[in-house]
Amino acid sequence: MTDRTDRTRLIASATRRGKGRRPVAPPVERASTLLNDTPAAMRDERQGPVYGIEDLAAARELRDLLCDLEGAADAWLVPSGLAAVTVPLTALLRHGDEVLTTDALYGPSRRFLRRHLGARGITTAFHNPGATTDDILAAVTDHTRVLLIESPSSLTFEMLDIPALTAACRARGVLTVMDNTWGAGLAFRPLAHGVDVSVQAVTKYVAGHSDLLMGSIAVADPAVGRPIAETLEDLGWRVAPDDAWLALRGLRTLPLRYQEQARSARIVADWLQARPEVADILYPALPGSVGHALWTRDYTGAASIFGVVMQGGDEAAAHALMSALELFGLGYSWGGFESLITHETGQLAARISPPTLVGQLLRLHVGLEDPTDLIADLEAGLTAWRAAIN
Ligand SMILES: *Cc1c(COP(=O)(O)O)cnc(C)c1O
């Protein structure tokens, strides 16, 4: 199976499951408990889970398929993408340890480091989002236990040299945890590049339909996985069977949606880049953009989300642009079938070294609509923008 492509494997796993006449998709098993025929059977682990906190059919199949995708020895499901970041950190860090991470980290992950871990004697050091590998390694101390990687980073999309970082961290006994939501387990394989723990918000591209929240945590080394599995067991978390079923359905078509959305995103980004109202596009897949060299070297595809730095303007002009759009939803999140737009509202100011941008920062997520229609919609948005700044 291993030399078949992702597209094929993610689908073949459905048709190769089970025996006899059966549905293509697993049943949605809703159960707090499971009944047994005999007292002895209650202790027979070969018969599968005895209690609903263990994974039922859809969750088991989803975990197996995520293992296949990530090249993982094991993978776990958690109730949100944020939990996929917080659980490994909870499992791997102790009082006195330090986390090293990017100043451009996803906001809620940053809040967890500051508030939750900070209150428990675990400190965080931040490196510049555009730091070189040497700069980052120079910030490693005797207390650094985990390098938390997010690449491309949130909002400004800087890229890190992950193979170089993971090799150096391994040599120094520092564990690496990577938030790979942008790569979706597809365009970039953290575990194959030496990352110890690969996490992603399944909420985004895997689920793909903006109808559920979930995260996944994957490891190649069972020794790294053990404290994570125990932490999940201790915290008592599981995902709902219906959500696991929907995420599994999303995963079957992930490669096609991801590829098609990247194709459209590139068309839209190219168009925007040539516009006089736009100063810069922050999109590693775009030639000349931030992180393009590393993206070309390490990635086989791109997410359909990017930053748009406008030429000057103010909040009112950004709002005028957004209000003129009919196809882009005004909403956070990304990875679903629908196009979305947000306006940066202060996350940059929370950084230790906020970037100096020449104008307003918008974030576009390109969905599965026809890119020609999306461009016409943005044309109307730019007309409203011009009217608002004059
Ligand atoms: C959305 C997101 C998360 C969190 O996912 P939720 O399911 O919304 O909790 C984590 N990391 C990144 C990079 C994200 O974009």
The ligand as a Tripos MOL2 file, in Angstrom:
@<TRIPOS>MOLECULE
LIG
   15    15     1     0     0
SMALL
NO_CHARGES

@<TRIPOS>ATOM
      1 C1         -7.7280   26.9830   14.3260 C.3       1 LIG1
      2 C2         -6.3540   26.6720   14.7620 C.ar      1 LIG1
      3 C3         -6.1130   25.9610   15.9310 C.ar      1 LIG1
      4 C4         -7.2130   25.5750   16.8780 C.3       1 LIG1
      5 O1         -8.2110   24.7770   16.3510 O.3       1 LIG1
      6 P1         -9.6610   24.7790   17.0630 P.3       1 LIG1
      7 O2        -10.2480   23.5100   16.6130 O.co2     1 LIG1
      8 O3        -10.3560   25.9910   16.5720 O.co2     1 LIG1
      9 O4         -9.4230   24.8000   18.5410 O.co2     1 LIG1
     10 C5         -4.8090   25.6700   16.2610 C.ar      1 LIG1
     11 N1         -3.7990   26.0640   15.4880 N.ar      1 LIG1
     12 C6         -3.9760   26.7510   14.3540 C.ar      1 LIG1
     13 C7         -2.7940   27.1460   13.5450 C.3       1 LIG1
     14 C8         -5.2620   27.0900   13.9640 C.ar      1 LIG1
     15 O5         -5.4500   27.8100   12.8570 O.3       1 LIG1
@<TRIPOS>BOND
     1     1     2 1
     2     2     3 ar
     3     2    14 ar
     4     3     4 1
     5     3    10 ar
     6     4     5 1
     7     5     6 1
     8     6     7 2
     9     6     8 1
    10     6     9 1
    11    10    11 ar
    12    11    12 ar
    13    12    13 1
    14    12    14 ar
    15    14    15 1
@<TRIPOS>SUBSTRUCTURE
     1 LIG1         1 GROUP 0 **** ****
